[in-house]
Amino acid sequence: MVIPKGKLIIIGGAVDMGTNLGSQEGIVKPNYLKFFEQGILKRIVTESAKLHESVVEIITTASQIPELVGEEYIEAFRHFNVKNVGVLDIRSREDAKNEVYIDRIRKADVVMFSGGDQLRLSSIFGGTEFLQILKARYSNEHFVIAGTSAGAAAASTNMIYRGQSNKALIKGEVQITAGLGFIDSVIIDTHFVQRGRIGRLLYAVASNPGMLGIGLGEDAGLLITGGTMMEAIGSGLTILVNGRKMAETNIYDVEMGSPVSIRNMRVSVMSIFDKYDLAENQLIIKKIVKPETGPFVNMPDENA
């Protein structure tokens, strides 16, 4: 197994970036916990090779409003004094062959995929030189690939692209195809807690228990280093669905359109600073150090 030198950051989506754009992908944003304060975007900057001097390229391919989304990310990165931010407005496989765009990703320190429709990402970039360069740089260089919403869902080798939440445990409802392939042995879902997508991930993992299901809540993210160590970042929650010790399922016996049964699927929850080791299949919960208490501890200074 080749250990990538780069870093992968996947985000559950719908984060508040502190800009004035009132909606993204046609969905009005409520008041999310602060994107900046919890450090997701800042973490992208601090994990990059050149910090605020890094060259950042935003890929808006998944979005139906690429101009607005691109402007929002440029403004958001400016809050961290990152001024060298460009937008790659790639809308077709022909655009992905553009030598100007290819040259720009060769020179970038960070590439970030926006939200939208993950099927656009897989169908436009699959099998292209553009994607091969991204994979090679991620494997061999101190290079950051980030993705939010659809950009996160498409990061894995296998990708959920369809499935209504309320029908997810009906055989045939959840559709899976090939993603961009930056990380193996996981399958990722986004907007997870807010849109009730636990059934989608249960179904996906039951159909292939060797994969770890990752359900990213909104304003939740994972920083993945060395291809295996995942650290929770952001204010939201990440749900892990582990099928390796699943006892039984009837997913292969029931007819299409029938409900699916699953026994003993393991579910864990990650919050900020928790870590998960994919190599060891182990969750490491961050220990909270409480201040000492007692009659002579933290007493107020009467002379203050």
ZADO-1210 file (C-alpha; in nm, 4 decimals, padded with zeros to 6 digits):
<atoms>
<atom x="00.0000" y="00.0000" z="00.0000" code="MET" pos="1"/>
<atom x="00.1349" y="00.3409" z="-00.1004" code="VAL" pos="2"/>
<atom x="00.1101" y="00.5933" z="00.1839" code="ILE" pos="3"/>
<atom x="00.0077" y="00.9296" z="00.0375" code="PRO" pos="4"/>
<atom x="00.2185" y="01.2302" z="00.1321" code="LYS" pos="5"/>
<atom x="-00.0732" y="01.4626" z="00.0733" code="GLY" pos="6"/>
<atom x="-00.3712" y="01.5441" z="00.2942" code="LYS" pos="7"/>
<atom x="-00.7396" y="01.4938" z="00.2258" code="LEU" pos="8"/>
<atom x="-01.0045" y="01.7111" z="00.3922" code="ILE" pos="9"/>
<atom x="-01.3700" y="01.6123" z="00.3525" code="ILE" pos="10"/>
<atom x="-01.6533" y="01.8350" z="00.4779" code="ILE" pos="11"/>
<atom x="-02.0226" y="01.7595" z="00.5282" code="GLY" pos="12"/>
<atom x="-02.1422" y="02.0783" z="00.3590" code="GLY" pos="13"/>
<atom x="-02.3696" y="02.3760" z="00.4244" code="ALA" pos="14"/>
<atom x="-02.1033" y="02.5533" z="00.6239" code="VAL" pos="15"/>
<atom x="-02.1304" y="02.9223" z="00.7110" code="ASP" pos="16"/>
<atom x="-01.8332" y="03.0873" z="00.5421" code="MET" pos="17"/>
<atom x="-01.9190" y="03.4334" z="00.6689" code="GLY" pos="18"/>
<atom x="-02.0047" y="03.5775" z="00.3279" code="THR" pos="19"/>
<atom x="-02.3231" y="03.7406" z="00.2057" code="ASN" pos="20"/>
<atom x="-02.4430" y="03.4670" z="-00.0270" code="LEU" pos="21"/>
<atom x="-02.7866" y="03.3745" z="00.1035" code="GLY" pos="22"/>
<atom x="-02.8256" y="03.0398" z="-00.0681" code="SER" pos="23"/>
<atom x="-02.6120" y="02.7674" z="-00.2186" code="GLN" pos="24"/>
<atom x="-02.7377" y="02.4993" z="-00.4544" code="GLU" pos="25"/>
<atom x="-03.0862" y="02.6502" z="-00.4162" code="GLY" pos="26"/>
<atom x="-03.1049" y="02.5890" z="-00.0401" code="ILE" pos="27"/>
<atom x="-03.1403" y="02.8857" z="00.1944" code="VAL" pos="28"/>
<atom x="-02.8794" y="02.8698" z="00.4671" code="LYS" pos="29"/>
<atom x="-02.9930" y="02.8778" z="00.8291" code="PRO" pos="30"/>
<atom x="-02.7635" y="03.0029" z="01.1045" code="ASN" pos="31"/>
<atom x="-02.4958" y="02.7351" z="01.1201" code="TYR" pos="32"/>
<atom x="-02.2234" y="02.7303" z="01.3825" code="LEU" pos="33"/>
<atom x="-01.9381" y="02.9488" z="01.2738" code="LYS" pos="34"/>
<atom x="-01.7231" y="02.8019" z="00.9995" code="PHE" pos="35"/>
<atom x="-01.4277" y="03.0232" z="01.0878" code="PHE" pos="36"/>
<atom x="-01.4487" y="02.9824" z="01.4657" code="GLU" pos="37"/>
<atom x="-01.4488" y="02.6033" z="01.4463" code="GLN" pos="38"/>
<atom x="-01.1580" y="02.6130" z="01.2045" code="GLY" pos="39"/>
<atom x="-01.2461" y="02.4040" z="00.8984" code="ILE" pos="40"/>
<atom x="-01.1448" y="02.6585" z="00.6383" code="LEU" pos="41"/>
<atom x="-00.8606" y="02.7815" z="00.8546" code="LYS" pos="42"/>
<atom x="-00.7420" y="02.4207" z="00.8910" code="ARG" pos="43"/>
<atom x="-00.7268" y="02.3863" z="00.5130" code="ILE" pos="44"/>
<atom x="-00.4958" y="02.6872" z="00.5066" code="VAL" pos="45"/>
<atom x="-00.2755" y="02.5756" z="00.7971" code="THR" pos="46"/>
<atom x="-00.2379" y="02.2244" z="00.6555" code="GLU" pos="47"/>
<atom x="-00.1215" y="02.3553" z="00.3178" code="SER" pos="48"/>
<atom x="00.2452" y="02.3713" z="00.2242" code="ALA" pos="49"/>
<atom x="00.2781" y="02.7493" z="00.2070" code="LYS" pos="50"/>
<atom x="00.0079" y="02.8550" z="00.4536" code="LEU" pos="51"/>
<atom x="-00.1523" y="03.1856" z="00.3467" code="HIS" pos="52"/>
<atom x="00.0912" y="03.2079" z="00.0543" code="GLU" pos="53"/>
<atom x="-00.0531" y="02.8890" z="-00.0949" code="SER" pos="54"/>
<atom x="-00.2045" y="02.8766" z="-00.4399" code="VAL" pos="55"/>
<atom x="-00.5658" y="02.7564" z="-00.4025" code="VAL" pos="56"/>
<atom x="-00.7825" y="02.6388" z="-00.6918" code="GLU" pos="57"/>
<atom x="-01.1590" y="02.5958" z="-00.6432" code="ILE" pos="58"/>
<atom x="-01.3295" y="02.3403" z="-00.8685" code="ILE" pos="59"/>
<atom x="-01.6987" y="02.4314" z="-00.9071" code="THR" pos="60"/>
<atom x="-01.7871" y="02.1508" z="-01.1480" code="THR" pos="61"/>
<atom x="-02.0495" y="01.9945" z="-00.9206" code="ALA" pos="62"/>
<atom x="-02.2412" y="02.3197" z="-00.8802" code="SER" pos="63"/>
<atom x="-02.5271" y="02.4589" z="-01.0871" code="GLN" pos="64"/>
<atom x="-02.4308" y="02.8110" z="-00.9780" code="ILE" pos="65"/>
<atom x="-02.0518" y="02.7959" z="-01.0279" code="PRO" pos="66"/>
<atom x="-01.9970" y="03.1716" z="-01.0574" code="GLU" pos="67"/>
<atom x="-02.1630" y="03.2503" z="-00.7239" code="LEU" pos="68"/>
<atom x="-02.0001" y="02.9572" z="-00.5450" code="VAL" pos="69"/>
<atom x="-01.6578" y="03.0514" z="-00.6811" code="GLY" pos="70"/>
<atom x="-01.6952" y="03.4120" z="-00.5657" code="GLU" pos="71"/>
<atom x="-01.8017" y="03.2964" z="-00.2202" code="GLU" pos="72"/>
<atom x="-01.4939" y="03.0787" z="-00.1742" code="TYR" pos="73"/>
<atom x="-01.2601" y="03.3522" z="-00.2963" code="ILE" pos="74"/>
<atom x="-01.4108" y="03.5882" z="-00.0394" code="GLU" pos="75"/>
<atom x="-01.3963" y="03.3243" z="00.2342" code="ALA" pos="76"/>
<atom x="-01.0260" y="03.2514" z="00.1808" code="PHE" pos="77"/>
<atom x="-00.9524" y="03.6250" z="00.1834" code="ARG" pos="78"/>
<atom x="-01.0552" y="03.6275" z="00.5492" code="HIS" pos="79"/>
<atom x="-00.7381" y="03.4256" z="00.6119" code="PHE" pos="80"/>
<atom x="-00.5245" y="03.6506" z="00.3938" code="ASN" pos="81"/>
<atom x="-00.5081" y="03.3864" z="00.1197" code="VAL" pos="82"/>
<atom x="-00.5076" y="03.6004" z="-00.1922" code="LYS" pos="83"/>
<atom x="-00.3907" y="03.3588" z="-00.4607" code="ASN" pos="84"/>
<atom x="-00.7264" y="03.1845" z="-00.5111" code="VAL" pos="85"/>
<atom x="-00.8582" y="03.0869" z="-00.8518" code="GLY" pos="86"/>
<atom x="-01.1703" y="02.9159" z="-00.9820" code="VAL" pos="87"/>
<atom x="-01.1637" y="02.6345" z="-01.2369" code="LEU" pos="88"/>
<atom x="-01.5024" y="02.6599" z="-01.4084" code="ASP" pos="89"/>
<atom x="-01.4974" y="02.3120" z="-01.5622" code="ILE" pos="90"/>
<atom x="-01.8393" y="02.2097" z="-01.6972" code="ARG" pos="91"/>
<atom x="-01.7548" y="01.9277" z="-01.9403" code="SER" pos="92"/>
<atom x="-01.4974" y="01.6597" z="-02.0140" code="ARG" pos="93"/>
<atom x="-01.3662" y="01.8859" z="-02.2893" code="GLU" pos="94"/>
<atom x="-01.3065" y="02.1608" z="-02.0328" code="ASP" pos="95"/>
<atom x="-01.1131" y="01.9108" z="-01.8189" code="ALA" pos="96"/>
<atom x="-00.8663" y="01.8701" z="-02.1073" code="LYS" pos="97"/>
<atom x="-00.7900" y="02.2433" z="-02.1157" code="ASN" pos="98"/>
<atom x="-00.4102" y="02.2774" z="-02.0892" code="GLU" pos="99"/>
<atom x="-00.4461" y="02.6018" z="-01.8941" code="VAL" pos="100"/>
<atom x="-00.6461" y="02.4248" z="-01.6228" code="TYR" pos="101"/>
<atom x="-00.4092" y="02.1290" z="-01.6203" code="ILE" pos="102"/>
<atom x="-00.1113" y="02.3620" z="-01.5781" code="ASP" pos="103"/>
<atom x="-00.2874" y="02.5395" z="-01.2908" code="ARG" pos="104"/>
<atom x="-00.3462" y="02.2198" z="-01.0928" code="ILE" pos="105"/>
<atom x="00.0178" y="02.1253" z="-01.1444" code="ARG" pos="106"/>
<atom x="00.1139" y="02.4507" z="-00.9698" code="LYS" pos="107"/>
<atom x="-00.1554" y="02.4592" z="-00.6986" code="ALA" pos="108"/>
<atom x="-00.0909" y="02.3842" z="-00.3326" code="ASP" pos="109"/>
<atom x="-00.4599" y="02.3257" z="-00.2522" code="VAL" pos="110"/>
<atom x="-00.7470" y="02.2061" z="-00.4703" code="VAL" pos="111"/>
<atom x="-01.0995" y="02.2282" z="-00.3316" code="MET" pos="112"/>
<atom x="-01.4125" y="02.0702" z="-00.4809" code="PHE" pos="113"/>
<atom x="-01.7357" y="02.2592" z="-00.4104" code="SER" pos="114"/>
<atom x="-02.0805" y="02.1133" z="-00.3420" code="GLY" pos="115"/>
<atom x="-02.3520" y="02.0263" z="-00.5909" code="GLY" pos="116"/>
<atom x="-02.4016" y="01.6939" z="-00.7694" code="ASP" pos="117"/>
<atom x="-02.1287" y="01.4336" z="-00.7177" code="GLN" pos="118"/>
<atom x="-02.2300" y="01.2481" z="-01.0336" code="LEU" pos="119"/>
<atom x="-02.1098" y="01.5491" z="-01.2331" code="ARG" pos="120"/>
<atom x="-01.7678" y="01.5091" z="-01.0726" code="LEU" pos="121"/>
<atom x="-01.7325" y="01.1380" z="-01.1453" code="SER" pos="122"/>
<atom x="-01.8671" y="01.1594" z="-01.5011" code="SER" pos="123"/>
<atom x="-01.6627" y="01.4658" z="-01.5999" code="ILE" pos="124"/>
<atom x="-01.3285" y="01.3781" z="-01.4353" code="PHE" pos="125"/>
<atom x="-01.3301" y="00.9971" z="-01.4454" code="GLY" pos="126"/>
<atom x="-01.0431" y="00.8619" z="-01.6561" code="GLY" pos="127"/>
<atom x="-00.8987" y="01.2048" z="-01.7386" code="THR" pos="128"/>
<atom x="-00.5408" y="01.3283" z="-01.7211" code="GLU" pos="129"/>
<atom x="-00.6717" y="01.5984" z="-01.4878" code="PHE" pos="130"/>
<atom x="-00.7728" y="01.3398" z="-01.2264" code="LEU" pos="131"/>
<atom x="-00.4535" y="01.1385" z="-01.2759" code="GLN" pos="132"/>
<atom x="-00.2454" y="01.4480" z="-01.1972" code="ILE" pos="133"/>
<atom x="-00.4456" y="01.5168" z="-00.8817" code="LEU" pos="134"/>
<atom x="-00.3973" y="01.1584" z="-00.7638" code="LYS" pos="135"/>
<atom x="-00.0254" y="01.1608" z="-00.8404" code="ALA" pos="136"/>
<atom x="00.0304" y="01.4891" z="-00.6581" code="ARG" pos="137"/>
<atom x="-00.1754" y="01.3701" z="-00.3594" code="TYR" pos="138"/>
<atom x="00.0317" y="01.0499" z="-00.3433" code="SER" pos="139"/>
<atom x="00.3748" y="01.2042" z="-00.3894" code="ASN" pos="140"/>
<atom x="00.3680" y="01.5662" z="-00.2676" code="GLU" pos="141"/>
<atom x="00.2665" y="01.7844" z="00.0265" code="HIS" pos="142"/>
<atom x="-00.0585" y="01.8621" z="-00.1514" code="PHE" pos="143"/>
<atom x="-00.4033" y="01.9244" z="-00.0052" code="VAL" pos="144"/>
<atom x="-00.7254" y="01.8040" z="-00.1656" code="ILE" pos="145"/>
<atom x="-01.0436" y="01.9284" z="00.0014" code="ALA" pos="146"/>
<atom x="-01.4072" y="01.8722" z="-00.0818" code="GLY" pos="147"/>
<atom x="-01.7366" y="01.9798" z="00.0678" code="THR" pos="148"/>
<atom x="-02.0780" y="01.8145" z="00.0226" code="SER" pos="149"/>
<atom x="-02.0627" y="01.6557" z="-00.3261" code="ALA" pos="150"/>
<atom x="-01.6881" y="01.7190" z="-00.3280" code="GLY" pos="151"/>
<atom x="-01.6564" y="01.5067" z="-00.0142" code="ALA" pos="152"/>
<atom x="-01.8968" y="01.2337" z="-00.1268" code="ALA" pos="153"/>
<atom x="-01.6988" y="01.1871" z="-00.4489" code="ALA" pos="154"/>
<atom x="-01.3600" y="01.1609" z="-00.2742" code="ALA" pos="155"/>
<atom x="-01.3769" y="00.7851" z="-00.2140" code="SER" pos="156"/>
<atom x="-01.3396" y="00.4979" z="-00.4587" code="THR" pos="157"/>
<atom x="-01.7071" y="00.4032" z="-00.4102" code="ASN" pos="158"/>
<atom x="-01.9656" y="00.6826" z="-00.4038" code="MET" pos="159"/>
<atom x="-02.3347" y="00.7140" z="-00.3165" code="ILE" pos="160"/>
<atom x="-02.5035" y="00.9260" z="-00.5819" code="TYR" pos="161"/>
<atom x="-02.8738" y="00.8607" z="-00.5271" code="ARG" pos="162"/>
<atom x="-03.1192" y="00.7417" z="-00.2617" code="GLY" pos="163"/>
<atom x="-03.4135" y="00.8974" z="-00.0796" code="GLN" pos="164"/>
<atom x="-03.3572" y="00.8985" z="00.2955" code="SER" pos="165"/>
<atom x="-03.7038" y="00.7681" z="00.3798" code="ASN" pos="166"/>
<atom x="-03.6697" y="00.4760" z="00.1380" code="LYS" pos="167"/>
<atom x="-03.3003" y="00.4014" z="00.1827" code="ALA" pos="168"/>
<atom x="-03.3471" y="00.0559" z="00.3360" code="LEU" pos="169"/>
<atom x="-03.5528" y="-00.0621" z="00.0405" code="ILE" pos="170"/>
<atom x="-03.3427" y="-00.2813" z="-00.1882" code="LYS" pos="171"/>
<atom x="-03.2410" y="-00.0936" z="-00.4998" code="GLY" pos="172"/>
<atom x="-03.3112" y="00.2582" z="-00.3690" code="GLU" pos="173"/>
<atom x="-02.9513" y="00.3511" z="-00.2845" code="VAL" pos="174"/>
<atom x="-02.7350" y="00.3801" z="-00.5948" code="GLN" pos="175"/>
<atom x="-02.3555" y="00.3511" z="-00.5792" code="ILE" pos="176"/>
<atom x="-02.0990" y="00.4162" z="-00.8501" code="THR" pos="177"/>
<atom x="-01.7260" y="00.4889" z="-00.8809" code="ALA" pos="178"/>
<atom x="-01.5999" y="00.8096" z="-00.7199" code="GLY" pos="179"/>
<atom x="-01.2756" y="01.0005" z="-00.7734" code="LEU" pos="180"/>
<atom x="-01.0725" y="00.7472" z="-00.5750" code="GLY" pos="181"/>
<atom x="-00.8585" y="00.9550" z="-00.3405" code="PHE" pos="182"/>
<atom x="-00.9293" y="00.7128" z="-00.0546" code="ILE" pos="183"/>
<atom x="-01.0183" y="00.3415" z="-00.0513" code="ASP" pos="184"/>
<atom x="-01.2226" y="00.1218" z="00.1833" code="SER" pos="185"/>
<atom x="-01.4670" y="00.3966" z="00.2853" code="VAL" pos="186"/>
<atom x="-01.7927" y="00.5341" z="00.1520" code="ILE" pos="187"/>
<atom x="-01.8959" y="00.8884" z="00.2387" code="ILE" pos="188"/>
<atom x="-02.2324" y="01.0580" z="00.2808" code="ASP" pos="189"/>
<atom x="-02.2870" y="01.4279" z="00.3572" code="THR" pos="190"/>
<atom x="-02.5475" y="01.6572" z="00.5186" code="HIS" pos="191"/>
<atom x="-02.5811" y="01.3399" z="00.7191" code="PHE" pos="192"/>
<atom x="-02.7476" y="01.4262" z="01.0483" code="VAL" pos="193"/>
<atom x="-02.9595" y="01.7103" z="00.9145" code="GLN" pos="194"/>
<atom x="-03.1091" y="01.5083" z="00.6258" code="ARG" pos="195"/>
<atom x="-03.1528" y="01.1818" z="00.8148" code="GLY" pos="196"/>
<atom x="-02.9272" y="00.9764" z="00.5885" code="ARG" pos="197"/>
<atom x="-02.8394" y="00.6971" z="00.8299" code="ILE" pos="198"/>
<atom x="-03.0404" y="00.4482" z="00.6212" code="GLY" pos="199"/>
<atom x="-02.8357" y="00.5268" z="00.3098" code="ARG" pos="200"/>
<atom x="-02.5113" y="00.4503" z="00.4871" code="LEU" pos="201"/>
<atom x="-02.6472" y="00.1375" z="00.6591" code="LEU" pos="202"/>
<atom x="-02.7546" y="00.0027" z="00.3203" code="TYR" pos="203"/>
<atom x="-02.4238" y="00.0910" z="00.1519" code="ALA" pos="204"/>
<atom x="-02.2170" y="-00.0784" z="00.4236" code="VAL" pos="205"/>
<atom x="-02.4474" y="-00.3819" z="00.4464" code="ALA" pos="206"/>
<atom x="-02.3917" y="-00.4365" z="00.0745" code="SER" pos="207"/>
<atom x="-02.0131" y="-00.4217" z="00.1248" code="ASN" pos="208"/>
<atom x="-01.9169" y="-00.4668" z="00.4946" code="PRO" pos="209"/>
<atom x="-01.5489" y="-00.4186" z="00.4163" code="GLY" pos="210"/>
<atom x="-01.6096" y="-00.0461" z="00.3712" code="MET" pos="211"/>
<atom x="-01.6317" y="00.1985" z="00.6607" code="LEU" pos="212"/>
<atom x="-01.9322" y="00.4253" z="00.6225" code="GLY" pos="213"/>
<atom x="-01.8597" y="00.7918" z="00.7002" code="ILE" pos="214"/>
<atom x="-02.1598" y="01.0195" z="00.7569" code="GLY" pos="215"/>
<atom x="-02.0464" y="01.3825" z="00.7716" code="LEU" pos="216"/>
<atom x="-02.2825" y="01.6244" z="00.9416" code="GLY" pos="217"/>
<atom x="-02.3062" y="01.9851" z="00.8338" code="GLU" pos="218"/>
<atom x="-02.0103" y="02.1952" z="00.9507" code="ASP" pos="219"/>
<atom x="-01.8276" y="01.8694" z="01.0241" code="ALA" pos="220"/>
<atom x="-01.5140" y="01.7508" z="00.8537" code="GLY" pos="221"/>
<atom x="-01.2329" y="01.4974" z="00.8623" code="LEU" pos="222"/>
<atom x="-00.8645" y="01.5679" z="00.8060" code="LEU" pos="223"/>
<atom x="-00.7089" y="01.2491" z="00.6667" code="ILE" pos="224"/>
<atom x="-00.3304" y="01.2117" z="00.6818" code="THR" pos="225"/>
<atom x="-00.1203" y="00.9205" z="00.5646" code="GLY" pos="226"/>
<atom x="-00.4302" y="00.7830" z="00.3967" code="GLY" pos="227"/>
<atom x="-00.5472" y="00.6239" z="00.7229" code="THR" pos="228"/>
<atom x="-00.5564" y="00.8645" z="01.0196" code="MET" pos="229"/>
<atom x="-00.8770" y="01.0682" z="01.0333" code="MET" pos="230"/>
<atom x="-00.9172" y="01.3646" z="01.2696" code="GLU" pos="231"/>
<atom x="-01.2576" y="01.5260" z="01.3265" code="ALA" pos="232"/>
<atom x="-01.2636" y="01.9013" z="01.2629" code="ILE" pos="233"/>
<atom x="-01.5464" y="02.1543" z="01.2724" code="GLY" pos="234"/>
<atom x="-01.8409" y="02.1910" z="01.5055" code="SER" pos="235"/>
<atom x="-02.0616" y="01.9139" z="01.3671" code="GLY" pos="236"/>
<atom x="-02.0765" y="01.5386" z="01.4189" code="LEU" pos="237"/>
<atom x="-01.9466" y="01.2533" z="01.2070" code="THR" pos="238"/>
<atom x="-02.1204" y="00.9142" z="01.2236" code="ILE" pos="239"/>
<atom x="-01.9207" y="00.5986" z="01.1470" code="LEU" pos="240"/>
<atom x="-02.0937" y="00.2803" z="01.0315" code="VAL" pos="241"/>
<atom x="-01.8693" y="-00.0257" z="01.0613" code="ASN" pos="242"/>
<atom x="-01.9913" y="-00.3488" z="00.9054" code="GLY" pos="243"/>
<atom x="-01.6903" y="-00.5716" z="00.9655" code="ARG" pos="244"/>
<atom x="-01.8603" y="-00.7415" z="01.2617" code="LYS" pos="245"/>
<atom x="-02.2099" y="-00.7315" z="01.1132" code="MET" pos="246"/>
<atom x="-02.3764" y="-01.0610" z="01.2035" code="ALA" pos="247"/>
<atom x="-02.6312" y="-01.0962" z="00.9267" code="GLU" pos="248"/>
<atom x="-02.8271" y="-00.9272" z="00.6479" code="THR" pos="249"/>
<atom x="-03.0826" y="-01.0454" z="00.3950" code="ASN" pos="250"/>
<atom x="-02.9832" y="-00.7861" z="00.1349" code="ILE" pos="251"/>
<atom x="-02.8798" y="-01.0560" z="-00.1133" code="TYR" pos="252"/>
<atom x="-03.1977" y="-01.2656" z="-00.0689" code="ASP" pos="253"/>
<atom x="-03.4842" y="-01.0178" z="-00.0836" code="VAL" pos="254"/>
<atom x="-03.6348" y="-00.8996" z="-00.4111" code="GLU" pos="255"/>
<atom x="-03.5850" y="-00.5504" z="-00.5500" code="MET" pos="256"/>
<atom x="-03.8200" y="-00.3072" z="-00.3807" code="GLY" pos="257"/>
<atom x="-03.8357" y="-00.5109" z="-00.0584" code="SER" pos="258"/>
<atom x="-03.7144" y="-00.3900" z="00.2834" code="PRO" pos="259"/>
<atom x="-03.3719" y="-00.4993" z="00.4030" code="VAL" pos="260"/>
<atom x="-03.2824" y="-00.6422" z="00.7455" code="SER" pos="261"/>
<atom x="-02.9462" y="-00.5942" z="00.9184" code="ILE" pos="262"/>
<atom x="-02.8259" y="-00.7417" z="01.2496" code="ARG" pos="263"/>
<atom x="-02.5467" y="-00.6063" z="01.4702" code="ASN" pos="264"/>
<atom x="-02.4127" y="-00.3151" z="01.2684" code="MET" pos="265"/>
<atom x="-02.1687" y="-00.1081" z="01.4746" code="ARG" pos="266"/>
<atom x="-02.2208" y="00.2701" z="01.4869" code="VAL" pos="267"/>
<atom x="-01.9849" y="00.5287" z="01.6415" code="SER" pos="268"/>
<atom x="-01.9921" y="00.9075" z="01.6700" code="VAL" pos="269"/>
<atom x="-01.6953" y="01.1422" z="01.6269" code="MET" pos="270"/>
<atom x="-01.6790" y="01.5025" z="01.7445" code="SER" pos="271"/>
<atom x="-01.4060" y="01.7648" z="01.7159" code="ILE" pos="272"/>
<atom x="-01.0498" y="01.6387" z="01.7856" code="PHE" pos="273"/>
<atom x="-01.1511" y="01.2694" z="01.7948" code="ASP" pos="274"/>
<atom x="-00.9442" y="01.0449" z="01.5680" code="LYS" pos="275"/>
<atom x="-01.0060" y="00.7221" z="01.3812" code="TYR" pos="276"/>
<atom x="-00.7284" y="00.4926" z="01.2622" code="ASP" pos="277"/>
<atom x="-00.8418" y="00.3172" z="00.9454" code="LEU" pos="278"/>
<atom x="-00.5426" y="00.0821" z="00.9568" code="ALA" pos="279"/>
<atom x="-00.6299" y="-00.0385" z="01.3074" code="GLU" pos="280"/>
<atom x="-01.0060" y="00.0128" z="01.2690" code="ASN" pos="281"/>
<atom x="-01.0075" y="00.2007" z="01.5992" code="GLN" pos="282"/>
<atom x="-01.1778" y="00.5167" z="01.7277" code="LEU" pos="283"/>
<atom x="-00.9692" y="00.7341" z="01.9613" code="ILE" pos="284"/>
<atom x="-01.1870" y="00.9744" z="02.1599" code="ILE" pos="285"/>
<atom x="-01.0166" y="01.2961" z="02.2653" code="LYS" pos="286"/>
<atom x="-00.9729" y="01.3082" z="02.6414" code="LYS" pos="287"/>
<atom x="-01.1089" y="01.6220" z="02.8052" code="ILE" pos="288"/>
<atom x="-00.8776" y="01.7579" z="03.0742" code="VAL" pos="289"/>
<atom x="-01.0863" y="01.9280" z="03.3391" code="LYS" pos="290"/>
<atom x="-00.9388" y="02.2027" z="03.5582" code="PRO" pos="291"/>
<atom x="-00.8651" y="02.1089" z="03.9155" code="GLU" pos="292"/>
<atom x="-01.1263" y="02.2038" z="04.1707" code="THR" pos="293"/>
<atom x="-01.1122" y="02.2452" z="04.5482" code="GLY" pos="294"/>
<atom x="-01.1208" y="02.5020" z="04.8245" code="PRO" pos="295"/>
<atom x="-00.7817" y="02.6501" z="04.7313" code="PHE" pos="296"/>
<atom x="-00.8013" y="02.6263" z="04.3525" code="VAL" pos="297"/>
<atom x="-00.9041" y="02.9158" z="04.1275" code="ASN" pos="298"/>
<atom x="-00.9913" y="03.1354" z="04.4242" code="MET" pos="299"/>
<atom x="-01.0573" y="03.4988" z="04.3286" code="PRO" pos="300"/>
<atom x="-00.7925" y="03.7560" z="04.4114" code="ASP" pos="301"/>
<atom x="-00.9530" y="03.9851" z="04.6708" code="GLU" pos="302"/>
<atom x="-00.6982" y="04.2549" z="04.5922" code="ASN" pos="303"/>
<atom x="-00.7774" y="04.2551" z="04.2197" code="ALA" pos="304"/>
</atoms>
